[in-house]
Structure formats: C-alpha cells, structure tokens
Amino acid sequence: MKIEPAHATEAPELTVPVNDTLQDKTILVTGAGDGIGKAAALTYARSGATVILLGRTQQKLEAVYDLIASENLPEAVIHPLDLAIAGTDDYDLLGRSIQEQFPALDGLLHNASELGALGPIQYYAPEAWMKLMQINVNAAFLLTRALLPAMLQSPDARILFTSSSVGRQGRAYWGAYAVSKFATEGLMQVLADELADTSNIRVNSINPGATRTEMRRAAYPAENPMTLPTAGSLMPAYLHLMQPVSQPIHGQAIDIRSLLAEL
Ligand SMILES: NC(=O)c1ccc[n+]([C@@H]2O[C@H](COP(=O)([O-])OP(=O)(O)OC[C@H]3O[C@@H](n4cnc5c(N)ncnc54)[C@H](OP(=O)(O)O)[C@@H]3O)[C@@H](O)[C@H]2O)c1
C-alpha cells in the first residue's frame, strides 16, 4: 500500500479570493499536480474556470481534482501525460478531444518543467540533456501546436509560458534547464509575433522567481524554504494574465515581482 505524503490533499494558501472573472472559461495547466501549477489550477477554478489538469503523477492530479470538488467549483478534468515520452499522436488526440468536449480552449499555462542535472556543460550527459529539452521545450511546442485550433475558437485566449531568471541571463552550471528556458522565451516570441495581428490570443512568458516548491528545494537544498514566497502568493499575477483585462499584454517576458507590484 502506498502511503500518501501528508501535504498531498492540502489546499495551497491562495491570496486570490473566490470570484467569477474566468467564468465559463476552460483552461489547461501543465504540471498541475504540484507547486505553482497546483496553485494556479485551484486559482483558476476558484475564478470560475473549468480546469484541465495535465501532469505526470495521476495521484497528485486526483488530489487537486478532489480539492476543486471539495469547494464545489466547476468539475476539473484529469489528463495524465508524461511529457518525456508523449508522442505527437498523444497531443493531437488531446487537442481533438478538447474540441469535442468544449466550445473553445481559453487558456494554456505551460508550467511543467524539470530541473535536471546541474553541472558543467562538458560533463552534462547527452541523454539527460535531450530528455530535459523534450520535457521543457519540445512538449510545449507539441502541445501548443495541437491546442491552437481549440484556442482560435475562443474570443480572447491566453497562452502563458513559464521561464526563469536563468532563461534570461545565462548562468554557469544551470545546463539544459537554462538553455530550455531561453528556448521557451524564443517560442513565446515567435508565436506572439505570429498571432499578434491574426488572432485575439495573447502570448507571454512569466518568470515566477524563487518560490517555495520541490524544484527550488532540489536546486538549493541548503536554503530555508520558509524564507521564500509561496506559490499561492504569486497567484494574483497568474490570474491577471489569464483574464480578458490583460488583453494589451502580448509578447512580453514578464517579471512577476514587477507585475505583482502593479496589481
Ligand atoms: N520554484 C521556483 O523557484 C521557480 C523559479 C523559476 C521558475 N520556475 C518554473 O516554474 C514552473 C513550476 O515549477 P515548480 O517550482 O512549481 O516545480 P515543481 O513543484 O517541481 O512542479 C513541477 C511540475 O511539473 C510536472 N512535471 C515535471 N516533469 C513532467 C513530465 N515529464 N510530464 C508531466 N509533468 C511533469 C511535475 O509533475 P510531478 O509532480 O508529477 O512530477 C510537477 O507537477 C517550472 O516551469 C519552473 O521551471 C520555478
């Protein structure tokens, strides 16, 4: 019998009150089972959206599904998918099934990522490099490509990529993770430019900065996590960028601290 970690069904502490700013919207969140993705999924549900929870670990997704159900929010949809091994057909199938089940897809938060190994490029294992780029970059391309037809049906869809400080300024020993975040910024910029005049889809990237999650603990094991902001405290920015009110923000590499200060 598998023993659940104690935190699995705990609701993240959110700074966003229940509201209806995303009512009748459908939003897909990748990496929705933990950390920032879990907080974002609950935030969007509390704002009235039907959330499609995509992630690797089914149990974690079920825990988020249960949290949403326990608050009588719009019923979520669970979609387990390991981005390391998913193929083009898996993404295309997901895209078709969303088009069949919903009038449109109104939001896509590309949040799932792996940290991978930290160390010098010279000693970075090639297989580990390829795997990390598959999860952090190629999967975002494949998912976006498959979901764009459903997003084009929305009156004001939003695509939000997740970056990092090391995806904006390279840093020694951050290896494939840093390079994958530079590529993420590139994907965001190219897509934003393509869609600027041909659709109402707004495309941006966000750098959440140091946040109290498992990924941060893995990167900085000696750091006291209690000194870091929680995922929940970032949610006003994640919510703002999914709302119709964020329409003028497009093609931007957003720094969360600046945005939170403005909200
Ligand atoms: N935390 C920070 O300080 C920080 C700083 C800058 C940027 N970021 C970025 O913020 C985003 C969220 O990170 P986080 O801190 O919330 O990390 P986290 O707590 O480790 O969560 C990462 C999520 O991604 C999912 N994931 C990883 N590999 C996957 C795969 N192969 N297939 C499907 N899902 C997969 C994980 O699923 P499982 O739980 O099932 O493994 C998990 O739900 C990431 O893009 C990260 O790069 C974080």
The ligand as an SDF file (V2000), in Angstrom:
LIG
                    3D

 48 52  0  0  0  0  0  0  0  0999 V2000
   10.1800   27.2420   -7.8800 N   0  0  0  0  0  0  0  0  0  0  0  0
   10.9800   28.1630   -8.3350 C   0  0  0  0  0  0  0  0  0  0  0  0
   11.7500   28.7780   -7.5700 O   0  0  0  0  0  0  0  0  0  0  0  0
   10.9730   28.5020   -9.8110 C   0  0  0  0  0  0  0  0  0  0  0  0
   11.7820   29.5760  -10.2460 C   0  0  0  0  0  0  0  0  0  0  0  0
   11.7970   29.9110  -11.6060 C   0  0  0  0  0  0  0  0  0  0  0  0
   10.9960   29.1820  -12.4870 C   0  0  0  0  0  0  0  0  0  0  0  0
   10.2340   28.1470  -12.0330 N   0  0  0  0  0  0  0  0  0  0  0  0
    9.4150   27.4360  -13.0230 C   0  0  0  0  0  0  0  0  0  0  0  0
    8.0840   27.3360  -12.5340 O   0  0  0  0  0  0  0  0  0  0  0  0
    7.4560   26.1540  -13.0740 C   0  0  0  0  0  0  0  0  0  0  0  0
    6.8300   25.3580  -11.9540 C   0  0  0  0  0  0  0  0  0  0  0  0
    7.8590   24.9010  -11.1190 O   0  0  0  0  0  0  0  0  0  0  0  0
    7.6300   24.4790   -9.5910 P   0  0  0  0  0  0  0  0  0  0  0  0
    8.6340   25.2030   -8.8150 O   0  0  0  0  0  0  0  0  0  0  0  0
    6.1940   24.5540   -9.2400 O   0  0  0  0  0  0  0  0  0  0  0  0
    8.1180   22.9550   -9.6790 O   0  0  0  0  0  0  0  0  0  0  0  0
    7.5410   21.6020   -9.0870 P   0  0  0  0  0  0  0  0  0  0  0  0
    6.8810   21.8390   -7.7730 O   0  0  0  0  0  0  0  0  0  0  0  0
    8.6710   20.6600   -9.1790 O   0  0  0  0  0  0  0  0  0  0  0  0
    6.4140   21.2160  -10.1300 O   0  0  0  0  0  0  0  0  0  0  0  0
    6.7440   20.8650  -11.4450 C   0  0  0  0  0  0  0  0  0  0  0  0
    5.5400   20.1830  -12.0830 C   0  0  0  0  0  0  0  0  0  0  0  0
    5.9230   19.7520  -13.3830 O   0  0  0  0  0  0  0  0  0  0  0  0
    5.4820   18.4090  -13.5340 C   0  0  0  0  0  0  0  0  0  0  0  0
    6.3540   17.6590  -14.4550 N   0  0  0  0  0  0  0  0  0  0  0  0
    7.6930   17.5120  -14.4010 C   0  0  0  0  0  0  0  0  0  0  0  0
    8.1040   16.6610  -15.3440 N   0  0  0  0  0  0  0  0  0  0  0  0
    6.9990   16.2800  -16.0320 C   0  0  0  0  0  0  0  0  0  0  0  0
    6.7560   15.3880  -17.1130 C   0  0  0  0  0  0  0  0  0  0  0  0
    7.7430   14.6820  -17.6700 N   0  0  0  0  0  0  0  0  0  0  0  0
    5.4930   15.2240  -17.5510 N   0  0  0  0  0  0  0  0  0  0  0  0
    4.4650   15.8930  -16.9850 C   0  0  0  0  0  0  0  0  0  0  0  0
    4.6180   16.7280  -15.9410 N   0  0  0  0  0  0  0  0  0  0  0  0
    5.8690   16.9140  -15.4710 C   0  0  0  0  0  0  0  0  0  0  0  0
    5.5900   17.8090  -12.1620 C   0  0  0  0  0  0  0  0  0  0  0  0
    4.7890   16.6470  -12.0950 O   0  0  0  0  0  0  0  0  0  0  0  0
    5.0260   15.5440  -10.9270 P   0  0  0  0  0  0  0  0  0  0  0  0
    4.8230   16.2800   -9.6340 O   0  0  0  0  0  0  0  0  0  0  0  0
    4.0100   14.5420  -11.2170 O   0  0  0  0  0  0  0  0  0  0  0  0
    6.4390   15.0990  -11.0920 O   0  0  0  0  0  0  0  0  0  0  0  0
    5.0870   18.9570  -11.2930 C   0  0  0  0  0  0  0  0  0  0  0  0
    3.6780   18.9400  -11.1950 O   0  0  0  0  0  0  0  0  0  0  0  0
    8.5510   25.4270  -13.8470 C   0  0  0  0  0  0  0  0  0  0  0  0
    8.4330   25.7240  -15.2150 O   0  0  0  0  0  0  0  0  0  0  0  0
    9.8390   26.0080  -13.2980 C   0  0  0  0  0  0  0  0  0  0  0  0
   10.8850   25.9370  -14.2320 O   0  0  0  0  0  0  0  0  0  0  0  0
   10.1940   27.8040  -10.7280 C   0  0  0  0  0  0  0  0  0  0  0  0
  1  2  1  0
  2  3  2  0
  2  4  1  0
  4  5  1  0
  4 48  2  0
  5  6  2  0
  6  7  1  0
  7  8  2  0
  8  9  1  0
  8 48  1  0
  9 10  1  0
  9 46  1  0
 10 11  1  0
 11 12  1  0
 11 44  1  0
 12 13  1  0
 13 14  1  0
 14 15  2  0
 14 16  1  0
 14 17  1  0
 17 18  1  0
 18 19  2  0
 18 20  1  0
 18 21  1  0
 21 22  1  0
 22 23  1  0
 23 24  1  0
 23 42  1  0
 24 25  1  0
 25 26  1  0
 25 36  1  0
 26 27  1  0
 26 35  1  0
 27 28  2  0
 28 29  1  0
 29 30  1  0
 29 35  2  0
 30 31  1  0
 30 32  2  0
 32 33  1  0
 33 34  2  0
 34 35  1  0
 36 37  1  0
 36 42  1  0
 37 38  1  0
 38 39  2  0
 38 40  1  0
 38 41  1  0
 42 43  1  0
 44 45  1  0
 44 46  1  0
 46 47  1  0
M  CHG  2   8   1  16  -1
M  END
$$$$
